[in-house]
Amino acid sequence: MNIPDLLDRALRFDFLSMEEGIHLYHHATTPELMYVANELRKIQVPHGKVTWQIDRNVNTTNVCIANCKFCNFFRRPGHEDSYITDIETYKKKIEETFLYGGDQLLLQGGHHPDLGLQFYVDLFKQLKELYPTLRLHALGPPEIAHVCKLEGMSHYDVLKAMQEAGLDSLPGAGAEILNDRVRRLISKGKCGGQEWLDVMRAAHKLNIATSATMMFGHIETIEERFEHLVWIREVQAEKPEGNYGFTAFIPWPFQDDGTLLKKIRGISNNVTGDEYIRMIALSRIMLPNVKNIQASWLTVGKHVAQLCLHAGANDFGSIMIEENVVSAAGAPHRFTSNGIQEAIREAGFEPQLRNQLYQWRNLENLVQQEINY
């Protein structure tokens, strides 16, 4: 394979094969990949701004029977630290989120064996009745698959009921690596990779906006990373014309602190800053039909994330007023609303506040307050 030819095809928005992407990973230089990905970003996001968001990750419950080997957050049913979040806690957290200028809850939890569809329908309806302007970016394909299994219902019907109750968009949570060899080893209790993709197909038919993710740098092969990218691209290509589909792709490196993967299997996060930048660039190159690529400052830190803005990324994600799951595995980084904007400006871009649909929000109308962590 010829590197210049592959990069030229990428600049024409061709769908490179898995093998071609792997060849670029192994043989193209970082500056080459950054240049091409940056050029693609300029075409796909011509306004040149870097978007960011204010939301809060709130967990419905920490009870989970999936037993993922990379998660320190979950508790087994009956554990003394287990909980289901009550409505008064939601109200407090939502009102704080509004105070800080946020418009959304990223609402996630575990595979609770007793929480079926009616629980989520009732919760979403209650939250929307209390706060009609609140956006619910909630659950994820594994949780949807879990509810479907509990109820004996289809992905489409469960999602439709949740959408009618107030679900606005579906996070790309639980993708990890979509190959089932990997999933059996790190997240055996979650849905398989193809079911994850099928949940997203159902969401796209209902025009529920979704995102896609990839957690890499643990036991997966390079081939499995690129297989993951190609599968995401294929599902995006299938979405009904005019529907949202995947609004963004967010890759991040495995966080290993205290996880069973590290304790038992000795698997550590060895992803360097250079490798992360290359994967951001290759994500832009391999996913020409996904408009927004997000740099995960939470896991890689400010400086690497800033370099990613010159390697195809156009989004800095959320300041995340609250985040418990990834942080429990050692992600140490934090931003305030002022800090994230300053980081974007330092990288040479203009920050632009957005919502989950990548529609711009007016910063001037927000209450400007710093958040103390």
N, C-alpha and C positions, 0 to 999 in steps of 0.2 A: 504494500500500500504506500502511496505517495502522500506525505504530510501536506505539502502545499495544495495538492488537489483536494484532499479531504477538507482542509480549512476553507478553500474556495467554495466548495459545495455547501459548507456550513453557512457561509456568508450569503448564499442564495436560499437559505432556509430549507435545504434538503433534509430529509429524515435520514441521518446516518445510522447504519446498522449497529447492533451491539458490538460486533467484531471491529468495526471502524472506530467506535468510541473507545474501545479498549486499546486499540493501536495508538490513538492520540494520547490516552492516559500514559502509556509507557514510553512514547517516543517524542511527542511534541514538547517544546520547552514551555516553561511557565509564561514568559513574555508573549510567546505566540498565542497561547490559549487566552491570556488576558486581553490581548489586542482584538482577537476575533469576537470574543464574548462581549467586550465593550462596544464594538461596532454594532453588534446585534442589539444590544441594549439601546443604543442611540436610535435605531430604527423602530424598535418595538415601543419604546417609551420616549418619544421625541421631545417631550417637555423638559427632560433633563433633570427634573427634581428627584429627590429621594424622599419617599413617603415613610411615614411612621404613624403609630396609633397609640391611643390610651385605652387600655382595658384592664380587666382584672380576672385572674384565674381563680375561680371558686370551685371547690370540690363538693359534689353532692354527697359523697360518702367515701370513706377510705377502706371500706370492706370490699375485698376482691378475692375471687377464687381462681384467677388466671395464673397466679404464681410466677410472674415474669422474673427472670434471673437478674435483670438490670434495675429492678425497682425497689427502693427502700421505703416507699410511701405507704404501700398497702398494709392492711391488717386482716387477718383471717376472721371469719364470722365468730362472734363471741369473745374476741380479744378485748381486754379491759380498755384499750385505747381506741376501739372502733367507734364510729359515729355516723349518723345521718344528719346532715345540716338542717336546722330548723328554720322556719320562716322568719323569725326575729333576727337571726344571724344574717340571712339573705338581705333583709331590709337595711340593716346597719351597713353591710358591705356595699350594697347598691348605692345607698345615699352618699357614702364616702366616695365611691367611684364617680358619681355625678359631680360631687364637689371638686374633684381633681380634673374635671373636664372629660372624663370617660363616657362612652355611650354604650358599652357592651360588657356582658359577662362571657368569659370563656368558661363554660360550665361543663366540668368533667368529673368523673369518679371512677369507681371500680366495677367489676362484675359482681354486683351484689346478688346473691341467689334468690332474694325475696322481693327485689324491686323490678316489677314488670312495667308494661306499657302504661297502665293507668296511673302509676306513680308519677311518671314523667309528664303525661298529659295534664294531670292535675297541677303539678308544680309549674309547668310552663304557663298554663292559663292563669294561675294565681299571680305569678310574677308580672305577667302582661297586664292583668287587671289593676295591679298596684302601680305599675310603672309602664304606661303605654309606649313610651319612647325608647325603652330599653331594648337593645338588640341581644338576642340569644344565639351565641355561637357555641353550640352545645353538643356534647357527647363525641362520638367518633365511630367509624365503622365497626371496631370490635364491640363497643357497647350496643350498637344497633343490632349486630349479629347475636349478641347475648340475649337481648330482649326478644328478638325473633324466635330464638330457641326456646325461651321460657313460654312464649305465647303460641308457638306453632303457627306463626304468621310469616308472610313474605316480607322481604326488605322494603318493597314499594309500599305495602299497606301500613307497616309500622312507621315509616318515614312520613307518609301522607297524614297519618293521625297526629304525629308530632308537629308537622308543619301547620296543620289546622289549629293546633293548640298554642302555637307561638314560636316554634323553631325557625330562626332566620337563616342560619347557615350551619354547615357541618365541617368541623375541623378534620384535618388529615391525620389525626392521632392514630397511633397503633400500627402504622405502616412498618416501622423498623426497617427490615429488609423483607421484601415480599416473597422471596423464595422459601418454600416450606421446609427445606433442609435446615435453614437457619432458624425458622420459627419454631420448629420442634425442639430445638436446643435452648432457645432463649425465652420463648413465650408460648409454650405448648398449650396453655389454656385459652389462648386467644384464637379467633377465627384464622383460617388459612389465608394465604396471600390472594388467591383467586376470589375468595368470598369478600375480602376487603375491597377488591376492585369491583365486584358485583354490587356491593352496597353503594359505592360511588356512582356506578351506572344508574342505579335506581334514583339516587338523589338528583343526578343530572336530568333524568326524564321529568322529575317534578320541578325542575329549575331551582333547586336548592343549591346555592353557591357553596363550593367546597374548596379546600386546599389539599395539597399533597405534601408528604414529608418523607424523609429518609434519615434514619439513625444508623450511622456507619462507623467503622473503625473498631469492630469487635471480632466476630468469628467469620464474617462473610468473606467471600473471595471477590476479587475485582470484577470477575465475570458476573457475579450475582448483583453487584452494584449497578452494572450497566443493563442487566436484564430488568432490574427494578425501574430504571429510567425509561426503557423502551415500553414497558407495560403501562406506566403512567401516561406516556405519550399516546399509546393506542387508545386508552379509555377516553382521553381528551378528544381524540379524533372522532370518536363515536358519538359525542354529545349532540343532542338536537341543535340545529342551527339557531342561533340567537339566544340560546341558554347560557348561563354563566359557566358551567363546568368548573374546572380547577382555576381559581383566580390567582393562585400562587403556588410555588414550590419552595419548600424550606428544608434544606439538608443540615444536619448537625452531627457532630461527633459524639459517640457514646461517652457518657459521664460515668466513671467507674468507682467513685469513692464509696467504699463500704458495701458494694453490690455483691451478690452471690457469684456473678460471673468472675469477679476478681478474687473473692475469697476461696472459691472452690476450684475454679478452672484456671485461675491465674491470668485472666484476660484483662489487660489494661488499655486505656486510651492512649495510643501512640500516634495519633493524628497530629502532624506538625502544622504550623501556620501555612507553610507552602502547600501542603497537601490539601488543606481545606480550601485555600484560594483556587487551586486547580479544580477541585470538585465543584465549586461554585461556577467557574468558567465552563466546565464541561456540562453542568446542568443547563446553563443557558444554550449551549451548543446542541445538546441532545434533545432539548425540549423547545423546539421553535414554535410550538403552538400553545405554550404557557407564557403569558405576558410578563408576569412578575416573579422575580427570583429574590428571595429574602436571605439576608446574611444573619446568622444566629449569633448576635453579640453576646447573648446570655451564656453561651457555651464556649465561645472562642475569644471573647474580650473585645475591647474597643478598637485596638490598633489593627488586628487582623480583619475585623469586620469593616473597618474603613478601607483597607486595601481591596476588599471584595467589591466595593462600590466602583472600582476601576477594573473589575474582572467579571462584569456581567450582572451583578446584583443591583437592584434599583430600590430596594426596600429594607428598612431597618427594624421592621416588626414593631412590637409594642414595648412601652416602658414597663409593662406588667406590674401594676400596683401590688399584686400578690401573685406568687407562683410557688407551688410546694413540691411538685413531683420531680422535675429535673433538678431543682435545687437540692433535694434530699440526697441526690447522688453526686453532689459536689460542685455544681455550677455556681461560681462565686460572684458573678458580675451583676452590677445593678446600674440603672440609669434613672435620672429624674427627667421631667419634661424639658427642662432647660438644658440638662446635660446631653440628652440625645440630639437635640437640635444643634448644640455646639459641636458635637462630634461629627455630624453631617457637614456642617460648614467647614470644619477643619479639613475634611476630606475634599473640599472644593465644590460642594453641591449646595443647592438651596433645599432646606427641609420643607416638607408639605404634610400637614396633618391629614389623615384619611380615616375612612370607616372601613368595615370589613369588605365592602364591595369595591374598594379602591376609588370611591368617590371622595372628593376633597371636602374637608371640613374647615370652617373659618376659625382660625386660632384667636382672632380678636375678640370673639364672643365668649371665650372660655375664661373661667376663673383661674388665674395663674397662681399656682401654689407649688412649692417644692414638697416632695414627699420624703419623709425621713425614714430610712430603713434601719 
